[in-house]
Structures are given as C-alpha cells and as structure tokens.
C-alpha cells in the first residue's frame, strides 16, 4: 500500500495553476532583479526568488512521483534581461507587491481544494510566505514614500444601527435623504484598493503596450490601458464627491523603452491573471458595499473586465500561447472506441 494516496483532480489542478503562476513570477523577478537600482529592493526580490524556486521544485517532485507530465509554464525563452529598463524606480516592488497579493488569495483558495496533508502544508506555507513578502514590499514602499495610505476617518465613539432602507440608496433620487449617504469605512477600503491596484496595473500594461512584438497584442494592451483609466476615473469621482483624497503612487511609471523584456505570451498571461484578480475584487467589493450605486458601478467594471479577459483568451488560443490544463477522461469517446 502506498505511503500517500494519489493526488485528486482538484489537487492536480491547483498544483498546475501554481506552476504556471510561479514560473511566470520567476521570469518577471529575473528581469526586475537584473535592473534593480536599489539594494534593499534587490534583496527583497532575490530572497523571494529563491523561496519561490524552492517550492517550485517541490511541485515538480510531486508531479514526477505521480507520473504526471511537467507543465511548460514560462521558461528562459520568455524573458530577456539585457534590454533597457521598461519601468522607472519603484515599479519593481509595486508590481511584486501586487503579485504577492494575488498569490495570497490564490493559495488560500488552493488550500480549500487540497486534501492530502503534504499538499495542504505546501499551500499553507506558501500562503504564509506570500504574506511575509507582501508586508516586506508594503513597508519598503511606505519607507520610500512611494505608496499612499488610505484616508483617515474620525474614530466612532458610539455604536449605531441602520434605521432606514435609504441607507442602501444611491441611485434613487426620491430617497428620504435627498442625496447619497456618505461612504462608510468598508466601502472606502474597497474603492481605495481598486484605485491603487488599477493605477499600478495601468503602468504595467502601458509598458506592455509599448514593447509588445505583435501589433494585435499591442492594440490589446492599449485597450486594457483605457479600461484601467475608466475604472480609475469612475472610482476617483466617487471619492471626489465625498471630498476624499485620491491615492496616487509616486514613481513606478513606464519609461520610453520599446524593447520587450518579456515574451508576448508571458505578458498576455500576466494580464489575464490581473483581469481575474480584478473581477474577483469587484465581486467582493460589491458584496460588502451597501450603497446600490457602488454595486452598480462594480458590476459594470466586472462585466467590462470579463469581456476584455475573454478577448485576451481568444488571442492567446489563436497564437498557441494557452497551455491546456489537465483534462478529465472523455468517457463518451472511450466508450465509443
């Protein structure tokens, strides 16, 4: 009897996704480390690179022990470290921080899909590791003055309960309040996060648009940049209506370089992952927003982002860039044979 049960379909699936994500991040880190102009930032990224590489090797061993083919993911062919800097000072840690935020969410979900103890432990350790480096990046950016803190609010001194259904209003001009109520702290948190992540994503995809090799891919990235701008504009207007300061990162902009450090395949996959993260973030924001105009806006953002991601998926398939996840047996075909 084997020491461990065979991995299940869900465990194979999440390990496969993790392999794709980690190989992509390693390629991005290789370029960012080579171009780093700050020793502290370089150390954070180098340490992270070594940690991720260790866990990637563990995943490879699991695949090998199960007799599963090792995915291709992203290789040395997908990165060119010898090109000019595509982004200026600070972007490296900004984008790594956002990637670690995505990783934290993914690994937490992955634990729910795992049953075999060694795989549960692997994702548990990865979650803790991503949390550590997310904090390292956050503290670095705060220290360098490159990231804005969320707005402060007067601390509550009493507990209040909602007394009128108008608390939910935002689209109804005939509400008793006569206007939209002020944002609550939970809503501010999700709007702030949406502006911050889209601002960083905008710089990332602007750089991608500048250097993409394929004209079609270049146009796709330009379209994504406009989508990010529209989301930032809508969310910023919501803050301005309340007299709340709009967050703006200092630095981290795309340079004038038009030489690609990454393959179009890698940049497309990275954009796809950010789109999935955005759709999920808008869904959570909608769930915890109690003003119906905010829910309506976030629903539109999700729809537009999903349609954009779907367009990207078709483009990846057309170019042969979408690696196919492991498939369940096609029972009907087997039976017919």
Buried (B, 14 or more C-beta within 10 A) or exposed (E): EEEEEEBBEBBBBBBBBBBBBBBBBBBBBBBBBBBBEBEEBBEBBBEBBEBBEEBBEBBBEBBEEEEBEEBEBBEEEBBBEEBEBBBBBBBBBBBBBBBBBBBBBBBBBBBEBBEBEEBBEBBBBBBEBBBBBBEBBBEBBEEBEBBBEBBEEEEEEEEEEEEEEBBBBBEBEEBEEEEBBEBBEEBBBBBBBBBBBBBBBBBBBBBBBBBBEEEEBBEBBBBBBEBBBBBBEBBBEBBEEEEBEBBEBEBBBBEEBBEBBBBBBBBBBBBBBBBBBBBBBBEEBBEEBBBBBBBBBBEBBBEBBBEBBEBBBEBBEEBEBBBEEEEEEEEEEEEEE
